[in-house]
Amino acid sequence: MTSRKKVLLKVIILGDSGVGKTSLMNQYVNRKFSNQYKATIGADFLTKEVMVDDRLVTMQVTTKRAQAWCQSKNNIPYFETSAKEAINVEQAFQTIARNALKQETEVELYNEFPEPIKLDRNDRAKTSAEACTC
Amino acid sequence: MWVHPEEVLQASALWITERANPYFILQKRKGHGDGRGGLAGLLVGTLDVVLDSSARVAPYRILYQTPDSLIYWIIAHGCSRKEITEHWEWLEQNLLQTLSIFENENDITTFVKGKVQGIIAEYNKNHDVKEDDDTDKFKEAICTFRKLFGMPEEEKLVNYYSCSYWKGHVPRQGWLYLSINHICFYSYLLGKEAKLVIRWADITQLEKSATLLLPDAVKVSTRVAEHVFSVFLNINETFKLMEQLANIAMRQLLDNEGFEQDRSLPKLKRKTPKKVSALKRDLDARAKSERYRALFRLPKDEKLDGHTGCTLWTPFNKMHILGQMFVSTNYICFTSKEETLCSLIIPLREVTIVEKADSSNFLPSPVSISTKNRMTFLFANLKDRDFLVQRISDFLQQTTSKIYFERETTGSVNSSDDEAKEFLKEQAWKNHITEYGQGVCMYRTEKTKDLVLKGIPENMRGELWLLFSGAINEMATHPGYYEDLVEKSMGKYNLATEEIERDLHRSLPEHPAFQNEMGIAALRRVLTAYAFRNPNIGYCQAMNIVTSVLLLYAKEEEAFWLLVALCERMLPDYYNTRVVGALVDQGVFEELAREYVPELYDCMQDLGVISTISLSWFLTLFLSVMPFESAVVVVDCFFYEGIKVIFQLALNVLHANIHQLLGAKDDGEAMTVLGRYLDSVTNKDSTLPPIPHLHSLLTDDGDPHPEVDIFKLVRSSYEKFGSIRADVIEQMRFKQRLRVIQTIEDTTKRNVVRTIVTETAFSIDELEELYVLFKEEHLTSCYWGGTGGSNPTERHDPSLPYLEQYRIDLEQFRGLFSLLFPWAPVNGAHADLLALRFFRLLDHNGDSLINFREFISGLSVLCHGDLTEKLKLLYKMHVIPGKCQEEPDSAFEATQYFFEDITPETSNGRPCPRQHARGYTMFTPQIVPFSLYSPLMLTRALCKLHTPDYRHYLRLWNQGTKNKLDNMKDLPKLNQSQFIELCKTLYNMFSEDAQEQELYHATATVTSLLLEMGEVGKLFCHSKDQEEQDQDDPEEAKTSGPAQDGGTKPEGVFQQRGQGEGKEESQARPCGPAKRDGRGEQLSAMEEIRLEDSSPKDTGTSSSMLISDDETKDDTSMSSYSVLSGGSHELDDKLHCEDINDDTVLVRSENRPHGGGNGTSIDKDWAITFEQFLASVLTEQALVLYFEKPVEVAARITNAKNVRKVGCSLLSASDYEISLSG
């Protein structure tokens, strides 16, 4: 445990419109689900403090509308999540944070494309599908 | 055509005199008309081309000469003998007699000259060539402009101004020329010339700047330089025009509205200054109309006719107030001199009577206007009253008075909520109506505004929104439009509708109206109808949120027209693909913030908050960030005041949070601060059941933010920032628009380059430069029109993916080709042909346009491809018919065929069989024997030559291309005429190479080798043909063919078969001479072949007539080895002496009558494969080196840029000191 200081991690969620980025974010930060989300215009923003492996981490979660999903790489952690049922949301974000912290020590230099953690399309599609049915 | 008499020196050198009399001679240009012309004719023709003399167009002329003088005057020229003969006869009949009267020769000359000039003047008067409003002086300026900057006629000069251009520290006095697409400057002083040409589209900043040194200067910035102009006579006028033109250019980049001169311009009184062009007047009028429309929120096509000072009687305060009356085709508007006092909009469709009342001293020249809903307006102090009334009644007559819009009186909303406040509000509005009138024509005063700011009562919102936004006008003039649109758009599916569908339930989910299918369906209809109306916008997220609110207060059709008003007038460019308008306003907002909340500016800049968070403020008018009942009040104000109120509120929100924002550690915290603040904005007057807002719904941490009253917020925004004027915002928008659009252009460039960089060996810099050149080519054609056909502007579609945005056609490609491509021959005619071939090859989808990726893929092969790739490209270029205007189908199919291997993104190694089926199945039967024997032949050839290099290359080729081998076999064969074209191309390619001679030799060897191979191959082909013929059914023969060759493409065959027999005939045709055309011809061809077969001697001489040696006669496949060597030496010698005139050797074979006398086909069975071609080239080191050599594209780019910058090639770049930019 090298440091006990606060670490700020920025997490940006990108994806096609209507797949449930806002839902996922809100489930993680506020542990709530609503079926009344408006389409997010521009970017939305929430902050959450979590403990990851004994380190206090402030997670800023941004939902961003992106035109295209860039490249995907191998070995990306895969989670099937549901924002509605709060399945795997916590775990997914924990992994994100842990991986990010690991990278922090590994890569000091600025990297234009840091390893993305892919939350596969399907799970988000599932999320939104469920969101619609209720 | 008569011309102004001009002295000509040589009367006879290049002309033949056809007729003569003592005073006149009629001449014809040498070499014109008579088919061959001989050597002299040819020479003259060349001269004409080189000198670009007018004689090319007008090969006939009439000269005047006095008998004793040596001087000739040209007085007429003509394109045809008929034309010139008419002139001649007129001279003989009318002038000859008269001339004999004169004694003095000088008199005769004067007379003749005068007469001819008279005729010309007369002619011009009668024909009045075109109605041109420009004055002579301006015409002169246009000429100077064109000459100085090499601009084509299509480039319209708008105006020119005297000013100084700062070059370093020295001002250069000269003229600034402003044309539609360029800003140009020229000065010539003390032997020094300064010249500047900038495209408006390249301008990134345009500023009026004032420094101590230069109190009045205009700074024009591009990506690469800044230019300062000063000492203007009237800087404001010049600057305004510059802005306007830059704006037009940005529009063009943005949404492709090309500039079109407005022909229906009202003819103004001719008191305009002498040197002003019609175009300038047009632009001025346009700008005025634009301001007029913005001021009164009138529909987009409304044109201001005129305006005049007057007074208006305002009954509510019993006063005559001073102001301006505006008259346009469908409206009469009035605004008081003191802006907020009163304004009035009277649509002519509402007007019943316009009459001149009696003049009195107290009220001079009054006019009263009555409307349908019995309001009467009294104007007075009208200067040109008679003219004005006449004008209005003219317009009235054109107004078809459709009584359509009868909004039934409101009250549909249940008034069970008899809350006092709401009731009072309604009461206040009712009073307002009685006092100031109802409907469009109401007097709009400060009082109106006050009421709006207090919030419009729930049940009047729809009506008043329509009124204030001006949507009511569009709706009234387009009855039934919306229903039509709904009907038409019903059941249409596209990207827009898909996106709409996804967002329907995410628009205003908290409101009960959108929790059932009825509300959702209405929303769907309105959005879909709009997407259908305006495909440029289609659908953009945020429109759903705004529209859902509109639907709550207005009927469906009204909501639609409100949306139209928003998207097309009140929030310009907000909802296009790149939300340009919102980005522009974000920029304006940042600028305003710097000015009005300076203490925040630096920290906000660091936090980047303004850009992240304010986007949704603008795009949704705060609807997505504030609680609904509060945001509706913002919408009320917005419809009345326009965008100004949104800026005020946004500034006020920042201002109210200064301290928290200053204390914020990062952008996240700042965003949270603002988010919480906006969440807590409440509307205490609201009678609606409270709808929890998203954020408040979800965030429950910490103490709730203190409530902020929306009305107080609005009030204080007026108090603090109310001084921001709409026209200032407009000005700032212009500046930001330049920035935003140029940034988008840069981003597009970067994205395109980034996508493509992995596919080529070009560096990023090179690609960026190439992209710029490519885009410029596109823009130039937008300016001056392409080759007709498709309109270039239609080709630029900003909604397409980046790579597809700009596309060029053949004409434009040709220019780039000769500038950039390594193979482009210097010889013009062939360059064009080669460009055409190349273009066809690159144009994968056959739409006669190529995009940047296609362009780069071609250039990349030429510059960085290995030998095989280059040769393959060269080969394929010639499989595609060269001059196939007459058979576009085959060209298309040929390009279809090649689609695969040139594009990396679609290539999966093998072309798909379906495409084979269409054009080239007929080739397949022949492939088998060829590929079987050709390696054998190659080896033999190589053994003989014994040079290690070839083996090396062959080995390399074998290793590197094993996987490609399959599709290499699939390449169709070249027939003889195609091969001849290929040879021509080869000969033309080397003309400037250092190794020219060697290359020619090598080419000669290779081509003769290939000719031989083709010959040999024919024998195989014949036997094959015979086999085919043995089978009775030709159809079956064809299908069995491919089946034999290991079933490479059986699917293809079935496809073709399935297409039916009738089709088959026509399909077979385009494939050219290589195929036997149709059944009947095939039969005769077969007979012929049999004949040939029986006498191989004939075959040899007829098809490869170049080889005269006896060796050909005993030629069988077995003896090919000796033939090769012998033949090639022969040919080598021949070509050696003839290679200057490259075509002759091979073309001769084309002219030679052959076989059944079928002119187009040379030798139907002669063909070579790509492998043969490749292998043959590999035998010549010079060629190998040439094709192996990578090409440095950087130098070519620089060169191309220089050529481009001078504009047109009319100028030789070196003559001038040119500083250019862009």
HADDOCK unambig.tbl for C-alpha pairs under 7 A between the chains (distance, minus, plus):
assign (segid A and resid 18 and name CA) (segid B and resid 502 and name CA) 6.29 0.50 0.50
assign (segid A and resid 30 and name CA) (segid B and resid 698 and name CA) 6.38 0.50 0.50
assign (segid A and resid 30 and name CA) (segid B and resid 699 and name CA) 6.72 0.50 0.50
assign (segid A and resid 32 and name CA) (segid B and resid 698 and name CA) 6.78 0.50 0.50
assign (segid A and resid 36 and name CA) (segid B and resid 506 and name CA) 6.82 0.50 0.50
assign (segid A and resid 36 and name CA) (segid B and resid 509 and name CA) 4.92 0.50 0.50
assign (segid A and resid 36 and name CA) (segid B and resid 510 and name CA) 6.04 0.50 0.50
assign (segid A and resid 37 and name CA) (segid B and resid 506 and name CA) 5.81 0.50 0.50
assign (segid A and resid 37 and name CA) (segid B and resid 509 and name CA) 6.75 0.50 0.50
assign (segid A and resid 38 and name CA) (segid B and resid 506 and name CA) 4.30 0.50 0.50
assign (segid A and resid 38 and name CA) (segid B and resid 507 and name CA) 5.34 0.50 0.50
assign (segid A and resid 38 and name CA) (segid B and resid 508 and name CA) 6.44 0.50 0.50
assign (segid A and resid 38 and name CA) (segid B and resid 509 and name CA) 6.69 0.50 0.50
assign (segid A and resid 39 and name CA) (segid B and resid 503 and name CA) 6.53 0.50 0.50
assign (segid A and resid 39 and name CA) (segid B and resid 506 and name CA) 5.22 0.50 0.50
assign (segid A and resid 39 and name CA) (segid B and resid 507 and name CA) 6.42 0.50 0.50
assign (segid A and resid 41 and name CA) (segid B and resid 542 and name CA) 6.47 0.50 0.50
assign (segid A and resid 41 and name CA) (segid B and resid 616 and name CA) 5.35 0.50 0.50
assign (segid A and resid 42 and name CA) (segid B and resid 612 and name CA) 6.91 0.50 0.50
assign (segid A and resid 42 and name CA) (segid B and resid 615 and name CA) 6.06 0.50 0.50
assign (segid A and resid 42 and name CA) (segid B and resid 616 and name CA) 5.86 0.50 0.50
assign (segid A and resid 43 and name CA) (segid B and resid 612 and name CA) 6.57 0.50 0.50
assign (segid A and resid 43 and name CA) (segid B and resid 613 and name CA) 6.98 0.50 0.50
